[in-house]
Amino acid sequence: MSDILIIFRKPPVGTSWAREALDLALVGAAFGQKVSLLFMGDGVFQLAQNQQPDAVGQKGTQAMMQALSMYDIDDIYVHNDSLDTRGMAADQLNIDCQPITSKALPGLLQQHKQVFNF
């Protein structure tokens, strides 16, 4: 059983949710927690390549995403249906993710002691 699952549901720009979720993930990992990430809904847009958050006056999260493995955050999941609904494919993502189906989501949630939604 893993310690923490962080679910990313918000797009990468327009709010601070993405950055706050990543901050929680990195802090948790730095303090020895086993952290897993799940991107679903509009959160899958955080995984898109070639983002330009500067165009809307925000800081991007791409550098932080690339550093996840340095914090031993290797269990990263992406919801297949969310990708499909948004016209995205796994080969368009900026980091490696494990695809997960809607049917498998309840099992993933049960594998974690704490679940945070952002």
NUROLO-427215 format. One record per residue: residue number from 1; residue in three letters; x, z, y of N, C-alpha, C in turn. Coordinates in Angstrom, 2 decimals. Layout:
REM NUROLO-427215
rec resi:NUM&resn:ALA&n_u:X&n_w:Z&n_v:Y&ca_u:X&ca_w:Z&ca_v:Y&c_u:X&c_w:Z&c_v:Y
...
END
This chain:
REM NUROLO-427215
rec resi:1&resn:MET&n_u:0.85&n_w:0.00&n_v:-1.18&ca_u:0.00&ca_w:0.00&ca_v:0.00&c_u:0.89&c_w:0.00&c_v:1.24
rec resi:2&resn:SER&n_u:0.57&n_w:-0.88&n_v:2.17&ca_u:1.31&ca_w:-0.94&ca_v:3.43&c_u:0.71&c_w:0.03&c_v:4.44
rec resi:3&resn:ASP&n_u:1.48&n_w:0.32&n_v:5.46&ca_u:1.04&ca_w:1.29&ca_v:6.45&c_u:0.06&c_w:0.71&c_v:7.46
rec resi:4&resn:ILE&n_u:0.44&n_w:-0.40&n_v:8.08&ca_u:-0.33&ca_w:-0.91&ca_v:9.22&c_u:-0.61&c_w:-2.40&c_v:9.07
rec resi:5&resn:LEU&n_u:-1.86&n_w:-2.79&n_v:9.34&ca_u:-2.23&ca_w:-4.20&ca_v:9.47&c_u:-2.73&c_w:-4.39&c_v:10.89
rec resi:6&resn:ILE&n_u:-2.14&n_w:-5.35&n_v:11.59&ca_u:-2.56&ca_w:-5.67&ca_v:12.95&c_u:-3.22&c_w:-7.04&c_v:12.92
rec resi:7&resn:ILE&n_u:-4.47&n_w:-7.10&n_v:13.38&ca_u:-5.23&ca_w:-8.34&ca_v:13.38&c_u:-5.24&c_w:-8.90&c_v:14.79
rec resi:8&resn:PHE&n_u:-4.76&n_w:-10.12&n_v:14.93&ca_u:-4.73&ca_w:-10.84&ca_v:16.20&c_u:-5.95&c_w:-11.76&c_v:16.24
rec resi:9&resn:ARG&n_u:-6.88&n_w:-11.49&n_v:17.15&ca_u:-8.10&ca_w:-12.30&ca_v:17.26&c_u:-8.23&c_w:-13.02&c_v:18.60
rec resi:10&resn:LYS&n_u:-7.39&n_w:-12.70&n_v:19.54&ca_u:-7.50&ca_w:-13.24&ca_v:20.91&c_u:-6.49&c_w:-14.37&c_v:21.12
rec resi:11&resn:PRO&n_u:-6.80&n_w:-15.30&n_v:22.03&ca_u:-5.86&ca_w:-16.38&ca_v:22.34&c_u:-4.61&c_w:-15.83&c_v:23.04
rec resi:12&resn:PRO&n_u:-3.55&n_w:-16.62&n_v:23.09&ca_u:-2.29&ca_w:-16.12&ca_v:23.64&c_u:-2.27&c_w:-15.94&c_v:25.16
rec resi:13&resn:VAL&n_u:-3.18&n_w:-16.57&n_v:25.88&ca_u:-3.20&ca_w:-16.45&ca_v:27.34&c_u:-4.56&c_w:-15.95&c_v:27.81
rec resi:14&resn:GLY&n_u:-4.58&n_w:-15.43&n_v:29.02&ca_u:-5.84&ca_w:-14.98&ca_v:29.61&c_u:-6.02&c_w:-13.47&c_v:29.55
rec resi:15&resn:THR&n_u:-5.36&n_w:-12.81&n_v:28.60&ca_u:-5.42&ca_w:-11.36&ca_v:28.47&c_u:-4.05&c_w:-10.84&c_v:28.04
rec resi:16&resn:SER&n_u:-3.92&n_w:-9.54&n_v:27.98&ca_u:-2.66&ca_w:-8.95&ca_v:27.52&c_u:-2.73&c_w:-8.53&c_v:26.06
rec resi:17&resn:TRP&n_u:-3.83&n_w:-8.85&n_v:25.37&ca_u:-4.02&ca_w:-8.40&ca_v:23.99&c_u:-2.90&c_w:-8.84&c_v:23.05
rec resi:18&resn:ALA&n_u:-2.45&n_w:-10.07&n_v:23.17&ca_u:-1.41&ca_w:-10.57&ca_v:22.26&c_u:-0.12&c_w:-9.77&c_v:22.42
rec resi:19&resn:ARG&n_u:0.27&n_w:-9.56&n_v:23.65&ca_u:1.52&ca_w:-8.81&ca_v:23.91&c_u:1.39&c_w:-7.36&c_v:23.44
rec resi:20&resn:GLU&n_u:0.24&n_w:-6.74&n_v:23.70&ca_u:0.03&ca_w:-5.36&ca_v:23.28&c_u:0.04&c_w:-5.23&c_v:21.76
rec resi:21&resn:ALA&n_u:-0.54&n_w:-6.18&n_v:21.06&ca_u:-0.52&ca_w:-6.16&ca_v:19.60&c_u:0.90&c_w:-6.30&c_v:19.07
rec resi:22&resn:LEU&n_u:1.66&n_w:-7.20&n_v:19.66&ca_u:3.06&ca_w:-7.36&ca_v:19.24&c_u:3.88&c_w:-6.11&c_v:19.56
rec resi:23&resn:ASP&n_u:3.63&n_w:-5.49&n_v:20.69&ca_u:4.32&ca_w:-4.25&ca_v:21.03&c_u:4.05&c_w:-3.18&c_v:19.96
rec resi:24&resn:LEU&n_u:2.79&n_w:-3.05&n_v:19.56&ca_u:2.44&ca_w:-2.09&ca_v:18.52&c_u:3.16&c_w:-2.40&c_v:17.22
rec resi:25&resn:ALA&n_u:3.20&n_w:-3.67&n_v:16.86&ca_u:3.88&ca_w:-4.07&ca_v:15.62&c_u:5.36&c_w:-3.71&c_v:15.66
rec resi:26&resn:LEU&n_u:6.02&n_w:-4.02&n_v:16.75&ca_u:7.46&ca_w:-3.77&ca_v:16.85&c_u:7.77&c_w:-2.28&c_v:16.91
rec resi:27&resn:VAL&n_u:6.97&n_w:-1.52&n_v:17.63&ca_u:7.17&ca_w:-0.07&ca_v:17.69&c_u:6.94&c_w:0.55&c_v:16.32
rec resi:28&resn:GLY&n_u:5.86&n_w:0.15&n_v:15.66&ca_u:5.59&ca_w:0.68&ca_v:14.33&c_u:6.72&c_w:0.40&c_v:13.36
rec resi:29&resn:ALA&n_u:7.21&n_w:-0.83&n_v:13.37&ca_u:8.31&ca_w:-1.21&ca_v:12.49&c_u:9.59&c_w:-0.45&c_v:12.85
rec resi:30&resn:ALA&n_u:9.84&n_w:-0.27&n_v:14.14&ca_u:11.03&ca_w:0.45&ca_v:14.57&c_u:11.02&c_w:1.90&c_v:14.10
rec resi:31&resn:PHE&n_u:9.81&n_w:2.45&n_v:13.91&ca_u:9.69&ca_w:3.83&ca_v:13.43&c_u:9.46&c_w:3.90&c_v:11.92
rec resi:32&resn:GLY&n_u:9.82&n_w:2.82&n_v:11.22&ca_u:9.83&ca_w:2.86&ca_v:9.77&c_u:8.50&c_w:2.56&c_v:9.07
rec resi:33&resn:GLN&n_u:7.51&n_w:2.11&n_v:9.82&ca_u:6.23&ca_w:1.76&ca_v:9.22&c_u:6.32&c_w:0.36&c_v:8.63
rec resi:34&resn:LYS&n_u:5.65&n_w:0.14&n_v:7.53&ca_u:5.53&ca_w:-1.20&ca_v:6.94&c_u:4.38&c_w:-1.89&c_v:7.66
rec resi:35&resn:VAL&n_u:4.68&n_w:-2.94&n_v:8.42&ca_u:3.70&ca_w:-3.60&ca_v:9.27&c_u:3.41&c_w:-5.00&c_v:8.73
rec resi:36&resn:SER&n_u:2.12&n_w:-5.33&n_v:8.66&ca_u:1.66&ca_w:-6.67&ca_v:8.32&c_u:0.83&c_w:-7.20&c_v:9.49
rec resi:37&resn:LEU&n_u:0.83&n_w:-8.53&n_v:9.64&ca_u:0.07&ca_w:-9.16&ca_v:10.71&c_u:-0.91&c_w:-10.17&c_v:10.13
rec resi:38&resn:LEU&n_u:-2.08&n_w:-10.27&n_v:10.76&ca_u:-3.08&ca_w:-11.26&ca_v:10.37&c_u:-3.57&c_w:-11.96&c_v:11.64
rec resi:39&resn:PHE&n_u:-3.49&n_w:-13.28&n_v:11.64&ca_u:-3.98&ca_w:-14.08&ca_v:12.75&c_u:-5.26&c_w:-14.77&c_v:12.31
rec resi:40&resn:MET&n_u:-6.33&n_w:-14.52&n_v:13.07&ca_u:-7.60&ca_w:-15.15&ca_v:12.75&c_u:-8.40&c_w:-15.38&c_v:14.02
rec resi:41&resn:GLY&n_u:-9.48&n_w:-16.14&n_v:13.92&ca_u:-10.24&ca_w:-16.48&ca_v:15.11&c_u:-9.34&c_w:-17.20&c_v:16.10
rec resi:42&resn:ASP&n_u:-9.56&n_w:-16.97&n_v:17.39&ca_u:-8.72&ca_w:-17.60&ca_v:18.41&c_u:-7.29&c_w:-17.09&c_v:18.38
rec resi:43&resn:GLY&n_u:-7.03&n_w:-16.04&n_v:17.62&ca_u:-5.67&ca_w:-15.53&ca_v:17.46&c_u:-4.72&c_w:-16.53&c_v:16.83
rec resi:44&resn:VAL&n_u:-5.24&n_w:-17.51&n_v:16.09&ca_u:-4.36&ca_w:-18.51&ca_v:15.48&c_u:-3.67&c_w:-19.36&c_v:16.54
rec resi:45&resn:PHE&n_u:-4.25&n_w:-19.44&n_v:17.74&ca_u:-3.60&ca_w:-20.20&ca_v:18.81&c_u:-2.27&c_w:-19.56&c_v:19.22
rec resi:46&resn:GLN&n_u:-2.08&n_w:-18.28&n_v:18.92&ca_u:-0.80&ca_w:-17.63&ca_v:19.21&c_u:0.33&c_w:-18.21&c_v:18.38
rec resi:47&resn:LEU&n_u:-0.02&n_w:-18.87&n_v:17.29&ca_u:0.97&ca_w:-19.45&ca_v:16.39&c_u:1.30&c_w:-20.90&c_v:16.69
rec resi:48&resn:ALA&n_u:0.61&n_w:-21.48&n_v:17.67&ca_u:0.81&ca_w:-22.89&ca_v:17.99&c_u:2.20&c_w:-23.13&c_v:18.57
rec resi:49&resn:GLN&n_u:2.76&n_w:-24.26&n_v:18.23&ca_u:4.06&ca_w:-24.64&ca_v:18.75&c_u:3.93&c_w:-25.13&c_v:20.19
rec resi:50&resn:ASN&n_u:5.04&n_w:-25.09&n_v:20.91&ca_u:5.15&ca_w:-25.67&ca_v:22.26&c_u:4.15&c_w:-25.09&c_v:23.26
rec resi:51&resn:GLN&n_u:3.95&n_w:-23.80&n_v:23.22&ca_u:3.08&ca_w:-23.16&ca_v:24.20&c_u:3.78&c_w:-23.12&c_v:25.55
rec resi:52&resn:GLN&n_u:3.01&n_w:-23.15&n_v:26.62&ca_u:3.56&ca_w:-23.11&ca_v:27.97&c_u:2.80&c_w:-22.07&c_v:28.80
rec resi:53&resn:PRO&n_u:2.98&n_w:-20.79&n_v:28.50&ca_u:2.25&ca_w:-19.76&ca_v:29.23&c_u:2.63&c_w:-19.67&c_v:30.70
rec resi:54&resn:ASP&n_u:3.82&n_w:-20.15&n_v:31.05&ca_u:4.25&ca_w:-20.13&ca_v:32.46&c_u:3.30&c_w:-20.94&c_v:33.33
rec resi:55&resn:ALA&n_u:2.69&n_w:-21.96&n_v:32.76&ca_u:1.79&ca_w:-22.83&ca_v:33.52&c_u:0.57&c_w:-22.07&c_v:34.05
rec resi:56&resn:VAL&n_u:0.24&n_w:-20.95&n_v:33.40&ca_u:-0.89&ca_w:-20.13&ca_v:33.86&c_u:-0.41&c_w:-18.77&c_v:34.36
rec resi:57&resn:GLY&n_u:0.89&n_w:-18.67&n_v:34.63&ca_u:1.44&ca_w:-17.46&ca_v:35.22&c_u:1.54&c_w:-16.27&c_v:34.29
rec resi:58&resn:GLN&n_u:1.72&n_w:-16.52&n_v:32.99&ca_u:1.86&ca_w:-15.42&ca_v:32.05&c_u:3.18&c_w:-15.52&c_v:31.30
rec resi:59&resn:LYS&n_u:3.60&n_w:-14.39&n_v:30.76&ca_u:4.78&ca_w:-14.37&ca_v:29.90&c_u:4.34&c_w:-14.74&c_v:28.49
rec resi:60&resn:GLY&n_u:5.15&n_w:-15.50&n_v:27.82&ca_u:4.85&ca_w:-15.90&ca_v:26.45&c_u:5.28&c_w:-14.86&c_v:25.44
rec resi:61&resn:THR&n_u:4.79&n_w:-15.03&n_v:24.23&ca_u:5.14&ca_w:-14.12&ca_v:23.13&c_u:5.98&c_w:-14.81&c_v:22.07
rec resi:62&resn:GLN&n_u:6.36&n_w:-16.06&n_v:22.32&ca_u:7.07&ca_w:-16.82&ca_v:21.31&c_u:8.41&c_w:-16.18&c_v:20.91
rec resi:63&resn:ALA&n_u:9.16&n_w:-15.67&n_v:21.85&ca_u:10.44&ca_w:-15.04&ca_v:21.54&c_u:10.23&c_w:-13.80&c_v:20.67
rec resi:64&resn:MET&n_u:9.19&n_w:-13.04&n_v:21.00&ca_u:8.89&ca_w:-11.85&ca_v:20.20&c_u:8.49&c_w:-12.24&c_v:18.78
rec resi:65&resn:MET&n_u:7.75&n_w:-13.32&n_v:18.65&ca_u:7.33&ca_w:-13.79&ca_v:17.33&c_u:8.55&c_w:-14.17&c_v:16.49
rec resi:66&resn:GLN&n_u:9.51&n_w:-14.80&n_v:17.12&ca_u:10.71&ca_w:-15.21&ca_v:16.39&c_u:11.54&c_w:-14.01&c_v:15.95
rec resi:67&resn:ALA&n_u:11.38&n_w:-12.87&n_v:16.59&ca_u:12.15&ca_w:-11.67&ca_v:16.27&c_u:11.50&c_w:-10.80&c_v:15.20
rec resi:68&resn:LEU&n_u:10.32&n_w:-11.16&n_v:14.73&ca_u:9.61&ca_w:-10.30&ca_v:13.77&c_u:10.44&c_w:-9.99&c_v:12.53
rec resi:69&resn:SER&n_u:11.16&n_w:-10.97&n_v:12.01&ca_u:11.94&ca_w:-10.72&ca_v:10.79&c_u:13.07&c_w:-9.72&c_v:11.03
rec resi:70&resn:MET&n_u:13.56&n_w:-9.62&n_v:12.26&ca_u:14.60&ca_w:-8.64&ca_v:12.58&c_u:14.06&c_w:-7.21&c_v:12.46
rec resi:71&resn:TYR&n_u:12.75&n_w:-7.07&n_v:12.56&ca_u:12.09&ca_w:-5.78&ca_v:12.42&c_u:11.48&c_w:-5.59&c_v:11.03
rec resi:72&resn:ASP&n_u:11.86&n_w:-6.46&n_v:10.11&ca_u:11.34&ca_w:-6.43&ca_v:8.74&c_u:9.83&c_w:-6.61&c_v:8.68
rec resi:73&resn:ILE&n_u:9.29&n_w:-7.37&n_v:9.62&ca_u:7.87&ca_w:-7.73&ca_v:9.59&c_u:7.80&c_w:-9.11&c_v:8.95
rec resi:74&resn:ASP&n_u:7.59&n_w:-9.12&n_v:7.66&ca_u:7.62&ca_w:-10.37&ca_v:6.90&c_u:6.26&c_w:-10.75&c_v:6.33
rec resi:75&resn:ASP&n_u:5.33&n_w:-9.81&n_v:6.29&ca_u:4.00&ca_w:-10.08&ca_v:5.74&c_u:3.10&c_w:-10.54&c_v:6.88
rec resi:76&resn:ILE&n_u:3.09&n_w:-11.86&n_v:7.09&ca_u:2.34&ca_w:-12.46&ca_v:8.18&c_u:1.33&c_w:-13.43&c_v:7.56
rec resi:77&resn:TYR&n_u:0.07&n_w:-13.20&n_v:7.86&ca_u:-1.01&ca_w:-13.97&ca_v:7.27&c_u:-1.75&c_w:-14.76&c_v:8.34
rec resi:78&resn:VAL&n_u:-2.28&n_w:-15.90&n_v:7.94&ca_u:-3.13&ca_w:-16.69&ca_v:8.82&c_u:-4.39&c_w:-17.08&c_v:8.05
rec resi:79&resn:HIS&n_u:-5.53&n_w:-16.91&n_v:8.71&ca_u:-6.83&ca_w:-17.17&ca_v:8.10&c_u:-7.07&c_w:-18.69&c_v:8.06
rec resi:80&resn:ASN&n_u:-7.20&n_w:-19.22&n_v:6.84&ca_u:-7.38&ca_w:-20.66&ca_v:6.66&c_u:-8.57&c_w:-21.22&c_v:7.43
rec resi:81&resn:ASP&n_u:-9.72&n_w:-20.55&n_v:7.33&ca_u:-10.92&ca_w:-21.06&ca_v:7.99&c_u:-10.75&c_w:-21.12&c_v:9.50
rec resi:82&resn:SER&n_u:-10.02&n_w:-20.16&n_v:10.07&ca_u:-9.78&ca_w:-20.16&ca_v:11.51&c_u:-8.93&c_w:-21.36&c_v:11.92
rec resi:83&resn:LEU&n_u:-7.93&n_w:-21.67&n_v:11.11&ca_u:-7.12&ca_w:-22.86&ca_v:11.39&c_u:-7.97&c_w:-24.12&c_v:11.32
rec resi:84&resn:ASP&n_u:-8.73&n_w:-24.25&n_v:10.24&ca_u:-9.56&ca_w:-25.44&ca_v:10.04&c_u:-10.56&c_w:-25.63&c_v:11.17
rec resi:85&resn:THR&n_u:-11.24&n_w:-24.56&n_v:11.56&ca_u:-12.24&ca_w:-24.62&ca_v:12.62&c_u:-11.63&c_w:-25.09&c_v:13.94
rec resi:86&resn:ARG&n_u:-10.38&n_w:-24.79&n_v:14.17&ca_u:-9.72&ca_w:-25.12&ca_v:15.43&c_u:-8.86&c_w:-26.37&c_v:15.33
rec resi:87&resn:GLY&n_u:-8.98&n_w:-27.08&n_v:14.21&ca_u:-8.26&ca_w:-28.34&ca_v:14.05&c_u:-6.76&c_w:-28.18&c_v:13.91
rec resi:88&resn:MET&n_u:-6.33&n_w:-27.04&n_v:13.38&ca_u:-4.90&ca_w:-26.78&ca_v:13.22&c_u:-4.53&c_w:-26.82&c_v:11.74
rec resi:89&resn:ALA&n_u:-3.25&n_w:-27.03&n_v:11.48&ca_u:-2.74&ca_w:-27.03&ca_v:10.12&c_u:-1.52&c_w:-26.11&c_v:10.05
rec resi:90&resn:ALA&n_u:-1.22&n_w:-25.62&n_v:8.86&ca_u:-0.12&ca_w:-24.67&ca_v:8.67&c_u:1.22&c_w:-25.25&c_v:9.13
rec resi:91&resn:ASP&n_u:1.41&n_w:-26.57&n_v:9.04&ca_u:2.68&ca_w:-27.15&ca_v:9.45&c_u:2.82&c_w:-27.25&c_v:10.97
rec resi:92&resn:GLN&n_u:1.80&n_w:-26.85&n_v:11.72&ca_u:1.85&ca_w:-26.86&ca_v:13.18&c_u:2.18&c_w:-25.48&c_v:13.75
rec resi:93&resn:LEU&n_u:2.44&n_w:-24.51&n_v:12.90&ca_u:2.66&ca_w:-23.14&ca_v:13.35&c_u:4.13&c_w:-22.91&c_v:13.66
rec resi:94&resn:ASN&n_u:4.40&n_w:-22.01&n_v:14.60&ca_u:5.77&ca_w:-21.75&ca_v:15.02&c_u:6.50&c_w:-20.73&c_v:14.17
rec resi:95&resn:ILE&n_u:5.79&n_w:-20.04&n_v:13.28&ca_u:6.42&ca_w:-19.12&ca_v:12.33&c_u:5.78&c_w:-19.32&c_v:10.96
rec resi:96&resn:ASP&n_u:6.50&n_w:-18.93&n_v:9.92&ca_u:5.96&ca_w:-19.03&ca_v:8.57&c_u:4.91&c_w:-17.96&c_v:8.34
rec resi:97&resn:CYS&n_u:3.77&n_w:-18.39&n_v:7.82&ca_u:2.66&ca_w:-17.48&ca_v:7.53&c_u:2.13&c_w:-17.75&c_v:6.13
rec resi:98&resn:GLN&n_u:1.58&n_w:-16.71&n_v:5.55&ca_u:0.92&ca_w:-16.85&ca_v:4.26&c_u:-0.56&c_w:-17.14&c_v:4.53
rec resi:99&resn:PRO&n_u:-1.07&n_w:-18.25&n_v:4.02&ca_u:-2.48&ca_w:-18.54&ca_v:4.23&c_u:-3.35&c_w:-17.55&c_v:3.45
rec resi:100&resn:ILE&n_u:-4.50&n_w:-17.21&n_v:4.02&ca_u:-5.42&ca_w:-16.30&ca_v:3.34&c_u:-6.85&c_w:-16.83&c_v:3.53
rec resi:101&resn:THR&n_u:-7.63&n_w:-16.75&n_v:2.49&ca_u:-9.01&ca_w:-17.22&ca_v:2.53&c_u:-9.94&c_w:-16.09&c_v:2.97
rec resi:102&resn:SER&n_u:-11.14&n_w:-16.47&n_v:3.36&ca_u:-12.14&ca_w:-15.46&ca_v:3.73&c_u:-12.45&c_w:-14.54&c_v:2.56
rec resi:103&resn:LYS&n_u:-12.45&n_w:-15.08&n_v:1.38&ca_u:-12.74&ca_w:-14.29&ca_v:0.18&c_u:-11.68&c_w:-13.22&c_v:-0.07
rec resi:104&resn:ALA&n_u:-10.43&n_w:-13.51&n_v:0.30&ca_u:-9.32&ca_w:-12.58&ca_v:0.06&c_u:-9.16&c_w:-11.54&c_v:1.17
rec resi:105&resn:LEU&n_u:-9.86&n_w:-11.71&n_v:2.30&ca_u:-9.69&ca_w:-10.78&ca_v:3.43&c_u:-10.01&c_w:-9.33&c_v:3.08
rec resi:106&resn:PRO&n_u:-11.12&n_w:-9.03&n_v:2.39&ca_u:-11.40&ca_w:-7.61&ca_v:2.08&c_u:-10.28&c_w:-6.95&c_v:1.27
rec resi:107&resn:GLY&n_u:-9.68&n_w:-7.68&n_v:0.36&ca_u:-8.57&ca_w:-7.14&ca_v:-0.41&c_u:-7.37&c_w:-6.84&c_v:0.46
rec resi:108&resn:LEU&n_u:-7.09&n_w:-7.72&n_v:1.41&ca_u:-5.98&ca_w:-7.49&ca_v:2.34&c_u:-6.21&c_w:-6.24&c_v:3.17
rec resi:109&resn:LEU&n_u:-7.42&n_w:-6.08&n_v:3.66&ca_u:-7.74&ca_w:-4.89&ca_v:4.46&c_u:-7.56&c_w:-3.61&c_v:3.66
rec resi:110&resn:GLN&n_u:-7.96&n_w:-3.63&n_v:2.40&ca_u:-7.87&ca_w:-2.44&ca_v:1.56&c_u:-6.44&c_w:-2.07&c_v:1.20
rec resi:111&resn:GLN&n_u:-5.51&n_w:-2.99&n_v:1.37&ca_u:-4.11&ca_w:-2.73&ca_v:1.05&c_u:-3.38&c_w:-1.96&c_v:2.15
rec resi:112&resn:HIS&n_u:-4.06&n_w:-1.65&n_v:3.23&ca_u:-3.41&ca_w:-1.00&ca_v:4.37&c_u:-4.07&c_w:0.31&c_v:4.73
rec resi:113&resn:LYS&n_u:-3.25&n_w:1.28&n_v:5.12&ca_u:-3.74&ca_w:2.60&ca_v:5.51&c_u:-4.45&c_w:2.55&c_v:6.86
rec resi:114&resn:GLN&n_u:-3.93&n_w:1.75&n_v:7.79&ca_u:-4.52&ca_w:1.63&ca_v:9.12&c_u:-4.66&c_w:0.15&c_v:9.49
rec resi:115&resn:VAL&n_u:-5.78&n_w:-0.17&n_v:10.16&ca_u:-6.03&ca_w:-1.53&ca_v:10.60&c_u:-6.35&c_w:-1.48&c_v:12.09
rec resi:116&resn:PHE&n_u:-5.64&n_w:-2.30&n_v:12.85&ca_u:-5.84&ca_w:-2.38&ca_v:14.30&c_u:-6.30&c_w:-3.80&c_v:14.64
rec resi:117&resn:ASN&n_u:-7.34&n_w:-3.91&n_v:15.45&ca_u:-7.88&ca_w:-5.19&ca_v:15.91&c_u:-7.51&c_w:-5.43&c_v:17.36
rec resi:118&resn:PHE&n_u:-6.95&n_w:-6.57&n_v:17.64&ca_u:-6.63&ca_w:-6.95&ca_v:19.01&c_u:-7.21&c_w:-8.31&c_v:19.30
END
